[in-house]
Amino acid sequence: MPEEHVDVLIVGAGLSGIGAAVRLGKEHPGKSLAILEAREAIGGTWDLFRYPGVRSDSDMFTLGYSFKPWTDAKAIADGDSIREYVRATAGEYGVDQKIRFRHRVVRAEFSSETARWTVHAHRDDTDEPVVLTCSFLYTCAGYYNYERGYTPEFAGIEEFTGQIVHPQHWPEDLDYAGKRVVVIGSGATAVTLVPAMAEKASHVTMLQRSPTYIVSMPSKDGIADSLRGRLPAGVAYPIIRWKNVLLTMAIFQLSRRAPGVVKSMLRKGVTAQLPEGYDIDKHFKPRYNPWDERLCLVPDGDFFKSIRSGRSSVVTDRIDRFTRTGLRLTSGAELDADVVVTATGLNVQAVGGMKLTVDGKDVSLPETVAYKGIMLSGVPNFALTLGYTNASWTLKADLVSEYICRLLKQMDARGQQIVTPLTPESDAPLTPFLNLKAGYIQRSIDQLPKQGPAAPWKAYQNYARDLLLIRRGPVDDGVRFSRAAPAGRPAPASVGEPVTDSVTA
């Protein structure tokens, strides 16, 4: 049977993939489009994570789509609300009809002779292979492994007689009512789980090796509510969105330029939320500067309220080993537990774990350089979505989809079939693409693309700057356009090989 062909193939039907499909449908209604989703539902992260209290760690006015105003009362939204928002968007714009569920992409092969990707997927529901071709491959699969969360090796873990759960694989029937719970970790997931589980558990202990920065903010945005009550949604939403963008950027820049000032602000916020005499230096004084890792957001101070009520507590120590009834710490103390939640992080996995080849040569992601944080040097007709580490994911995802639409229009106007980002010509050292010091990033830093010393190969993690670079800047700086190369002619660019001419018309 002939292989099915689409103009653009999107991998992933989560927040990024649905947003990309909507924009492509608007800007390129004549192009054929399909979405392959490994799981059985729309929503991505927001369908996968079902642990108690799961919520956004960014405000929904910036995590929501620019083209579909967030209308819910809560600016910090729960997972169910976000999932329904994504599903409603897919239905409203008809992109839900373009999704093929249970299609797990395994590998993709680009041919310069045909200017096409051949994409190999596996249908988990029928256990059958599926092959499609596409002119442009667009991955919106996030950057972590959906199948397996990260759990360190713990001595004695097999001796524990209670239940051990990872938040990424939360059992629907987990009963922790009236039980002693220990949550291992101190990141966003842990500070979300603690107050949520404390509502039913007899006690919840957050066990952390070292503290993280935690900031409390209202779950509702008073300014946003006021503006939405006075202005039409189409007018209020951009104002609210920009207000929150600028506030987030200001805090990040202040953290970089005057970390001591931000440390003091965050400490005062924590001190005001905790009982008098609480050992803040031990439990809430991180060893790093603000925004070296993401700040943990707690809406309405629910995490601190739980501590004040006595239903939860924080222990800062290291695990020596599991015992039959809990955990023994290196200090000699023991924590009894019926349920242990390993909120210990994610396993990073770029481009959905698929294998890429270009003209028969395997693509080694660490040897590529990210172009505008969107494409990879030497990899033709390919884009990936990686959101900001210091702001809402969707802000960058929106810009990525805008750029791809502009790029496709440019290719159509020029009559070109292939676009290949080049490798920067510079003696300056390349650096990791993601600049966070978080453990899940550092564990996988050698598996990810690099970034260059300057635009368009540097990821600035700055929305305002990216507006100029991605939305307003040229689409053809640092790339090469070409047409399919018949057999016997050289490919337009080799993986990782510098090319001197930036544009071939």
Backbone torsions as a table, in degrees:
resi	resn	phi	psi	omega
1	MET	NA	144.0	178.4
2	PRO	-66.9	145.1	178.5
3	GLU	-70.8	144.1	176.9
4	GLU	-78.3	140.5	-179.3
5	HIS	-123.5	138.6	171.5
6	VAL	-129.5	155.0	179.4
7	ASP	-68.7	-45.3	-179.6
8	VAL	-130.3	129.8	176.6
9	LEU	-115.7	121.2	177.9
10	ILE	-100.7	135.9	176.9
11	VAL	-107.7	113.7	178.9
12	GLY	112.4	127.3	179.1
13	ALA	-115.3	43.7	174.6
14	GLY	-96.3	-157.3	-178.5
15	LEU	-55.7	-45.1	-178.2
16	SER	-71.1	-46.2	-175.6
17	GLY	-64.4	-41.3	178.7
18	ILE	-66.7	-43.1	177.9
19	GLY	-60.4	-41.9	179.3
20	ALA	-64.8	-41.8	-179.1
21	ALA	-64.7	-39.9	178.9
22	VAL	-62.9	-47.0	-177.7
23	ARG	-66.2	-40.9	178.1
24	LEU	-63.5	-38.1	177.8
25	GLY	-63.5	-36.7	178.9
26	LYS	-72.4	-46.5	-173.0
27	GLU	-83.4	-28.0	-177.3
28	HIS	-133.3	64.9	-176.4
29	PRO	-63.1	-20.1	-178.7
30	GLY	-85.4	-9.4	-178.2
31	LYS	-88.9	140.3	176.3
32	SER	-77.8	146.0	-171.9
33	LEU	-144.9	140.1	172.6
34	ALA	-139.8	152.8	177.4
35	ILE	-122.9	126.1	174.9
36	LEU	-102.9	125.9	-178.7
37	GLU	-124.3	124.3	-176.2
38	ALA	-68.5	-30.5	-177.6
39	ARG	-92.4	-174.6	-173.7
40	GLU	-101.9	10.0	-175.1
41	ALA	-149.0	158.7	172.6
42	ILE	-75.9	147.2	172.4
43	GLY	130.8	-22.0	178.3
44	GLY	57.3	-126.0	179.9
45	THR	-53.0	-39.0	-173.6
46	TRP	-79.7	-9.6	170.2
47	ASP	-97.5	-30.6	-178.6
48	LEU	-69.8	-50.6	-174.0
49	PHE	-80.7	120.8	-178.1
50	ARG	-128.5	19.7	-178.5
51	TYR	-73.2	159.7	-176.6
52	PRO	-57.8	131.3	175.0
53	GLY	81.5	2.2	-175.2
54	VAL	-52.4	134.6	-172.7
55	ARG	-157.2	172.5	177.9
56	SER	-74.0	151.1	172.9
57	ASP	-108.4	15.1	173.0
58	SER	-137.4	158.9	178.5
59	ASP	-70.2	146.3	-174.5
60	MET	-74.7	-12.4	176.7
61	PHE	-73.8	-20.8	174.2
62	THR	-108.5	-25.9	175.7
63	LEU	-77.5	-24.8	175.7
64	GLY	-74.0	168.0	-179.0
65	TYR	-73.3	147.7	178.5
66	SER	-67.5	-27.9	-175.8
67	PHE	-92.6	-5.3	-179.2
68	LYS	-136.0	98.4	-175.7
69	PRO	-57.2	140.0	173.5
70	TRP	-78.3	122.3	-173.5
71	THR	-112.0	-5.6	-179.6
72	ASP	-66.3	155.1	-178.0
73	ALA	-67.4	-33.9	-175.8
74	LYS	-87.2	128.5	175.9
75	ALA	-78.9	-30.6	172.9
76	ILE	-103.0	106.6	-166.4
77	ALA	-103.0	154.2	176.0
78	ASP	-79.0	161.7	-175.8
79	GLY	-59.7	-39.3	-180.0
80	ASP	-61.0	-42.4	-179.1
81	SER	-66.1	-38.7	179.8
82	ILE	-68.1	-43.0	179.2
83	ARG	-59.8	-43.3	179.6
84	GLU	-67.6	-33.2	176.6
85	TYR	-62.7	-45.1	179.2
86	VAL	-65.1	-44.7	-180.0
87	ARG	-63.8	-41.6	179.3
88	ALA	-63.2	-38.6	178.2
89	THR	-63.2	-44.7	179.6
90	ALA	-60.6	-41.5	179.6
91	GLY	-70.1	-40.9	-178.3
92	GLU	-61.6	-37.5	-177.0
93	TYR	-100.3	4.7	174.9
94	GLY	75.0	8.4	-178.3
95	VAL	-78.3	-13.0	176.3
96	ASP	-63.5	-24.0	178.9
97	GLN	-77.2	-10.0	-178.1
98	LYS	-100.7	2.0	-176.1
99	ILE	-91.1	135.8	173.9
100	ARG	-115.3	106.9	-175.3
101	PHE	-78.9	161.2	178.3
102	ARG	59.6	27.0	175.4
103	HIS	-106.2	104.0	-178.1
104	ARG	-97.9	116.0	-179.1
105	VAL	-74.2	129.1	-177.4
106	VAL	-102.2	-47.3	180.0
107	ARG	-154.1	161.7	178.9
108	ALA	-142.6	135.1	-174.8
109	GLU	-124.6	124.0	179.2
110	PHE	-98.6	138.0	176.7
111	SER	-120.1	123.3	176.7
112	SER	-71.8	-19.1	179.4
113	GLU	-71.4	-33.4	-178.1
114	THR	-109.5	-10.1	-175.5
115	ALA	57.4	40.5	-179.1
116	ARG	-137.9	152.4	168.5
117	TRP	-94.0	138.5	167.8
118	THR	-105.7	116.9	-172.1
119	VAL	-108.7	124.2	-179.7
120	HIS	-104.7	123.1	179.4
121	ALA	-126.1	165.1	176.8
122	HIS	-122.7	128.2	177.2
123	ARG	-85.5	109.3	-177.3
124	ASP	-69.8	-24.6	-178.1
125	ASP	-77.9	-30.9	-179.0
126	THR	-114.2	-3.4	-178.8
127	ASP	57.6	41.1	-178.9
128	GLU	-121.0	148.6	173.3
129	PRO	-79.2	148.3	178.1
130	VAL	-131.6	136.0	178.7
131	VAL	-125.3	127.5	173.7
132	LEU	-129.1	159.2	169.7
133	THR	-117.7	154.7	178.4
134	CYS	-149.8	156.5	177.1
135	SER	-84.9	-28.6	179.6
136	PHE	-139.7	130.8	-179.5
137	LEU	-109.1	125.8	-169.5
138	TYR	-129.9	105.9	-176.6
139	THR	-93.7	128.3	178.2
140	CYS	-128.8	48.2	-172.7
141	ALA	-103.3	15.0	178.8
142	GLY	72.0	-159.9	-178.5
143	TYR	-134.6	22.0	175.8
144	TYR	-137.3	162.6	-176.2
145	ASN	-79.1	115.4	-178.8
146	TYR	-72.7	-20.7	-175.2
147	GLU	-82.8	-26.9	-171.2
148	ARG	-146.5	118.5	173.1
149	GLY	-81.2	169.5	-177.6
150	TYR	-92.4	126.5	173.5
151	THR	-132.5	120.6	178.1
152	PRO	-64.6	165.9	174.4
153	GLU	-80.2	123.9	178.9
154	PHE	-113.7	128.8	177.0
155	ALA	-63.8	137.9	174.6
156	GLY	76.3	8.8	-173.7
157	ILE	-62.3	-28.0	-179.8
158	GLU	-72.4	-15.8	-179.5
159	GLU	-80.9	-21.1	-174.2
160	PHE	-66.2	129.4	-176.9
161	THR	-93.6	-7.1	177.9
162	GLY	-85.9	-161.4	-176.7
163	GLN	-105.8	136.8	177.8
164	ILE	-116.6	128.2	-174.6
165	VAL	-132.1	138.2	170.0
166	HIS	-101.7	135.9	-176.7
167	PRO	-56.9	-28.3	-178.5
168	GLN	-71.8	-16.8	-177.6
169	HIS	-131.3	59.9	-173.3
170	TRP	-76.2	124.3	179.2
171	PRO	-72.8	135.4	-179.9
172	GLU	-63.4	-29.4	-174.3
173	ASP	-99.6	15.9	-179.0
174	LEU	-66.3	121.9	179.6
175	ASP	-108.6	108.3	179.3
176	TYR	-115.7	10.2	-179.6
177	ALA	-61.0	128.5	178.0
178	GLY	72.2	9.8	-176.8
179	LYS	-105.8	161.4	177.2
180	ARG	-87.6	124.3	-175.7
181	VAL	-119.4	135.2	171.3
182	VAL	-116.8	123.3	176.0
183	VAL	-103.4	115.7	179.6
184	ILE	-89.2	118.7	-179.9
185	GLY	137.2	166.7	-179.7
186	SER	-141.6	14.2	-178.6
187	GLY	-89.9	-163.7	-175.3
188	ALA	-60.3	-38.9	-179.6
189	THR	-65.7	-44.3	-178.4
190	ALA	-62.5	-45.9	-176.7
191	VAL	-73.1	-15.4	172.4
192	THR	-81.1	-43.4	-177.3
193	LEU	-65.5	-40.8	-171.9
194	VAL	-56.2	-57.0	-178.9
195	PRO	-67.1	-32.8	-179.4
196	ALA	-67.8	-44.5	-179.3
197	MET	-73.8	-28.9	-179.1
198	ALA	-64.3	-18.4	178.7
199	GLU	-66.6	-26.3	-178.5
200	LYS	-117.1	-33.0	-176.2
201	ALA	-69.6	159.9	175.3
202	SER	-70.7	-36.1	174.5
203	HIS	-164.4	145.4	177.7
204	VAL	-122.9	127.6	177.2
205	THR	-112.0	126.1	172.6
206	MET	-92.9	113.8	-179.3
207	LEU	-100.2	115.8	-177.3
208	GLN	-124.5	145.1	174.3
209	ARG	-74.1	-37.6	179.9
210	SER	-153.0	155.9	-175.6
211	PRO	-73.7	162.5	173.5
212	THR	-127.5	165.1	178.5
213	TYR	-80.8	128.2	-179.1
214	ILE	-125.0	130.8	-179.4
215	VAL	-126.8	135.2	178.5
216	SER	-97.9	138.9	175.1
217	MET	-145.2	155.0	-179.4
218	PRO	-62.6	143.1	177.5
219	SER	-72.6	-20.3	175.9
220	LYS	-111.8	143.0	-179.2
221	ASP	-97.7	105.9	-176.7
222	GLY	-61.1	-41.7	179.1
223	ILE	-64.7	-42.1	179.0
224	ALA	-62.3	-43.4	179.8
225	ASP	-61.6	-40.0	179.9
226	SER	-64.8	-45.2	-179.6
227	LEU	-65.9	-40.0	-179.1
228	ARG	-68.5	-24.5	178.3
229	GLY	-80.5	-17.6	-175.4
230	ARG	-111.1	-23.1	-174.0
231	LEU	-121.6	155.5	173.3
232	PRO	-60.8	150.8	-176.6
233	ALA	-56.7	-39.8	-178.6
234	GLY	-66.3	-20.6	178.1
235	VAL	-94.3	-43.3	-175.7
236	ALA	-67.7	-41.2	-172.3
237	TYR	-60.2	-48.0	178.1
238	PRO	-62.0	-35.8	179.1
239	ILE	-65.0	-47.1	179.7
240	ILE	-62.5	-42.7	-178.9
241	ARG	-59.9	-47.1	-179.0
242	TRP	-69.5	-34.8	175.9
243	LYS	-57.7	-45.2	-178.4
244	ASN	-73.5	-34.9	175.5
245	VAL	-60.4	-49.2	-177.2
246	LEU	-66.1	-37.0	178.2
247	LEU	-64.4	-45.0	179.1
248	THR	-63.4	-43.2	179.1
249	MET	-63.5	-38.9	-178.9
250	ALA	-64.1	-43.1	179.6
251	ILE	-65.1	-41.7	179.8
252	PHE	-63.8	-47.5	-179.1
253	GLN	-64.3	-38.4	177.0
254	LEU	-64.6	-36.7	177.9
255	SER	-63.3	-36.8	-179.9
256	ARG	-75.5	-38.8	-173.9
257	ARG	-89.3	-30.7	-178.8
258	ALA	-141.2	68.0	-175.7
259	PRO	-59.2	-31.5	179.7
260	GLY	-63.1	-37.5	179.2
261	VAL	-65.0	-44.8	-179.3
262	VAL	-68.2	-39.3	176.3
263	LYS	-56.0	-45.4	-179.2
264	SER	-63.4	-42.1	179.0
265	MET	-62.0	-45.8	-178.2
266	LEU	-66.8	-37.7	179.3
267	ARG	-65.1	-41.8	178.4
268	LYS	-62.0	-38.8	179.0
269	GLY	-64.1	-41.3	179.2
270	VAL	-68.7	-43.5	-178.8
271	THR	-58.8	-39.7	-178.6
272	ALA	-67.9	-20.4	-175.4
273	GLN	-95.7	-12.1	-173.4
274	LEU	-110.8	158.1	179.7
275	PRO	-60.9	151.5	179.1
276	GLU	-60.6	135.0	179.0
277	GLY	88.2	-0.2	179.6
278	TYR	-63.5	140.4	-176.5
279	ASP	-78.3	81.9	-177.4
280	ILE	-70.2	-37.5	-179.8
281	ASP	-59.0	-36.7	-178.6
282	LYS	-77.5	-42.7	-169.2
283	HIS	-103.8	-18.7	-174.5
284	PHE	-137.3	29.8	176.1
285	LYS	-121.5	91.3	-178.0
286	PRO	-64.0	159.4	-179.2
287	ARG	-90.1	-2.9	-177.3
288	TYR	-118.9	171.8	179.5
289	ASN	-83.6	154.1	176.8
290	PRO	-55.7	137.5	178.2
291	TRP	72.4	7.7	161.9
292	ASP	-67.2	-29.1	167.9
293	GLU	-129.3	160.9	-179.8
294	ARG	-61.2	142.5	172.4
295	LEU	-71.8	142.7	176.6
296	CYS	-89.7	124.5	-177.0
297	LEU	-98.5	130.7	175.8
298	VAL	-124.7	116.3	-177.5
299	PRO	-72.5	133.9	177.4
300	ASP	56.2	23.5	177.0
301	GLY	62.5	28.1	-173.9
302	ASP	-61.2	-34.2	178.3
303	PHE	-61.8	-44.2	-178.9
304	PHE	-73.0	-34.9	176.1
305	LYS	-59.8	-39.2	-179.9
306	SER	-64.4	-39.2	177.2
307	ILE	-66.3	-45.1	-178.8
308	ARG	-61.7	-32.7	-178.1
309	SER	-75.5	-14.3	-178.0
310	GLY	87.0	0.5	-178.9
311	ARG	-82.5	-12.5	176.1
312	SER	-144.8	164.3	-180.0
313	SER	-152.3	165.2	178.9
314	VAL	-117.8	133.0	174.8
315	VAL	-122.4	126.8	178.8
316	THR	-108.4	107.9	-173.9
317	ASP	-168.7	177.4	176.2
318	ARG	-114.3	152.7	-178.7
319	ILE	-84.4	126.0	172.4
320	ASP	-83.4	-51.2	178.3
321	ARG	-169.2	161.1	169.2
322	PHE	-77.5	151.0	172.7
323	THR	-122.0	-178.1	178.5
324	ARG	-61.4	-34.4	-171.6
325	THR	-112.7	5.5	180.0
326	GLY	163.9	-132.8	-177.0
327	LEU	-133.1	139.2	171.8
328	ARG	-101.7	131.2	-176.2
329	LEU	-98.9	161.9	-177.5
330	THR	-65.2	-21.9	176.8
331	SER	-75.1	-10.5	-176.4
332	GLY	100.0	-15.3	179.0
333	ALA	-70.0	157.4	177.9
334	GLU	-126.2	141.8	177.0
335	LEU	-115.0	118.4	175.0
336	ASP	-79.7	142.1	-177.8
337	ALA	-152.1	142.6	169.4
338	ASP	-96.0	-32.2	179.2
339	VAL	-132.7	132.0	174.6
340	VAL	-117.4	125.4	178.0
341	VAL	-106.4	119.3	-179.2
342	THR	-91.7	82.7	177.1
343	ALA	-85.1	59.8	-168.9
344	THR	-102.8	7.6	170.8
345	GLY	115.9	-169.8	-173.2
346	LEU	-117.0	163.2	168.5
347	ASN	-104.3	116.0	-178.2
348	VAL	-69.3	138.5	179.4
349	GLN	-149.2	109.3	-177.2
350	ALA	-79.1	155.3	176.4
351	VAL	46.0	37.7	175.1
352	GLY	67.4	13.2	178.9
353	GLY	81.3	3.0	-178.6
354	MET	-75.2	154.3	175.7
355	LYS	-94.3	132.1	-180.0
356	LEU	-111.6	138.9	171.3
357	THR	-133.9	147.4	177.4
358	VAL	-126.4	115.9	-178.4
359	ASP	50.7	44.2	175.1
360	GLY	85.0	-5.1	-179.7
361	LYS	-103.8	130.9	178.6
362	ASP	-65.6	140.8	175.9
363	VAL	-91.4	121.4	174.5
364	SER	-96.9	107.9	-174.6
365	LEU	-54.8	-41.7	-179.3
366	PRO	-64.8	-15.6	179.1
367	GLU	-93.7	-1.3	177.8
368	THR	-96.8	161.2	177.4
369	VAL	-119.5	129.8	-178.4
370	ALA	-70.9	131.6	178.7
371	TYR	-101.3	114.8	-177.2
372	LYS	56.7	20.7	-177.6
373	GLY	67.0	20.4	-172.0
374	ILE	-126.2	-46.1	-176.3
375	MET	-119.5	173.9	-176.3
376	LEU	-121.5	136.4	-178.7
377	SER	-57.7	133.2	177.5
378	GLY	77.6	1.2	-179.0
379	VAL	-112.1	106.2	-173.5
380	PRO	-74.7	150.3	169.3
381	ASN	48.9	45.9	-175.3
382	PHE	-141.6	138.6	176.6
383	ALA	-141.5	153.3	175.0
384	LEU	-134.7	152.2	179.9
385	THR	-108.0	116.1	172.7
386	LEU	-127.5	114.0	-176.2
387	GLY	-74.8	-179.5	-179.1
388	TYR	-70.5	148.6	172.9
389	THR	-91.1	-14.3	-176.6
390	ASN	-119.6	14.8	179.5
391	ALA	-161.0	-173.8	-178.2
392	SER	-64.9	137.0	179.0
393	TRP	-55.4	-41.6	-171.5
394	THR	-70.2	-24.9	177.0
395	LEU	-57.0	-45.2	179.1
396	LYS	-75.4	-39.4	-179.8
397	ALA	-58.3	-41.2	177.3
398	ASP	-60.5	-44.1	-179.9
399	LEU	-65.4	-37.9	178.2
400	VAL	-60.3	-47.5	-178.8
401	SER	-65.7	-36.0	176.1
402	GLU	-60.9	-44.9	-177.8
403	TYR	-64.6	-43.0	-179.6
404	ILE	-61.1	-40.0	177.0
405	CYS	-63.1	-42.3	177.2
406	ARG	-63.8	-42.0	-178.1
407	LEU	-63.8	-44.0	180.0
408	LEU	-64.2	-37.5	176.4
409	LYS	-64.1	-40.1	178.3
410	GLN	-63.0	-43.6	179.7
411	MET	-63.7	-43.0	178.5
412	ASP	-62.7	-41.7	-178.2
413	ALA	-65.5	-33.5	-178.8
414	ARG	-88.7	-9.2	-176.1
415	GLY	70.4	29.7	-179.1
416	GLN	-102.5	152.1	-177.0
417	GLN	-110.4	-22.1	-172.8
418	ILE	-128.6	136.0	171.6
419	VAL	-128.8	127.7	-175.8
420	THR	-128.4	117.0	174.1
421	PRO	-64.6	144.1	-179.1
422	LEU	-94.4	168.4	174.0
423	THR	-89.8	133.6	-177.9
424	PRO	-61.5	136.5	177.0
425	GLU	-91.1	93.8	-177.4
426	SER	-159.5	146.0	176.6
427	ASP	-86.6	-5.8	179.7
428	ALA	-66.1	142.7	-178.6
429	PRO	-66.8	146.8	173.9
430	LEU	-81.4	152.9	-178.6
431	THR	-126.8	162.5	179.5
432	PRO	-59.3	145.6	-178.2
433	PHE	-65.2	-42.6	179.4
434	LEU	-99.0	131.6	-170.8
435	ASN	-104.9	13.3	178.7
436	LEU	-81.2	149.9	176.9
437	LYS	-94.6	8.9	179.7
438	ALA	-59.5	146.8	-175.7
439	GLY	-58.3	-40.9	-177.0
440	TYR	-66.4	-27.6	175.8
441	ILE	-77.9	-47.0	-176.4
442	GLN	-64.2	-31.7	179.2
443	ARG	-65.5	-24.5	-172.6
444	SER	-122.2	15.0	-172.5
445	ILE	-59.8	-30.2	-178.0
446	ASP	-81.4	-2.2	179.7
447	GLN	-101.0	-3.2	-172.5
448	LEU	-107.3	160.4	175.6
449	PRO	-61.6	166.8	177.6
450	LYS	-103.0	172.7	170.4
451	GLN	-127.9	154.8	-177.3
452	GLY	-90.3	-174.6	-174.7
453	PRO	-80.7	-17.4	-176.0
454	ALA	-156.0	168.1	178.3
455	ALA	-59.9	145.8	4.7
456	PRO	-93.2	16.8	-177.5
457	TRP	-102.7	3.4	179.9
458	LYS	-106.4	134.4	177.1
459	ALA	-93.8	105.5	-172.5
460	TYR	-81.8	-13.5	-177.1
461	GLN	53.5	43.8	-176.4
462	ASN	-140.6	110.1	-174.0
463	TYR	-62.1	-44.2	-178.8
464	ALA	-62.4	-41.2	179.7
465	ARG	-67.5	-38.1	179.4
466	ASP	-69.1	-28.2	175.2
467	LEU	-58.3	-41.2	179.0
468	LEU	-72.6	-41.4	-176.0
469	LEU	-74.4	-43.9	-171.1
470	ILE	-96.7	-46.4	-177.6
471	ARG	-81.0	-41.6	-174.4
472	ARG	-102.0	-21.8	-176.2
473	GLY	-75.1	170.5	178.5
474	PRO	-66.6	152.7	178.2
475	VAL	-91.3	-11.0	-171.2
476	ASP	-113.4	15.9	176.3
477	ASP	-83.6	117.9	179.1
478	GLY	86.0	15.2	176.1
479	VAL	-128.1	165.8	177.3
480	ARG	-125.9	128.6	175.2
481	PHE	-97.2	146.1	178.0
482	SER	-160.7	177.8	176.5
483	ARG	-113.6	171.0	179.1
484	ALA	-54.6	138.4	-177.9
485	ALA	-100.8	112.3	178.4
486	PRO	-59.3	158.8	-179.7
487	ALA	-52.9	136.3	-179.7
488	GLY	99.5	-19.5	176.6
489	ARG	-96.3	148.6	-179.1
490	PRO	-68.9	149.4	175.5
491	ALA	-65.6	153.2	-176.3
492	PRO	-64.9	-26.3	178.7
493	ALA	-161.0	145.5	178.0
494	SER	-102.8	152.5	-177.1
495	VAL	-60.2	120.9	176.2
496	GLY	79.8	-2.5	-176.2
497	GLU	-90.2	124.5	177.9
498	PRO	-62.5	140.4	177.0
499	VAL	-125.7	133.6	-171.3
500	THR	-82.9	-34.4	-178.4
501	ASP	-84.4	124.6	-173.0
502	SER	-78.2	-28.9	-177.7
503	VAL	-140.8	131.3	171.3
504	THR	-115.5	108.9	-176.3
505	ALA	-78.2	NA	NA
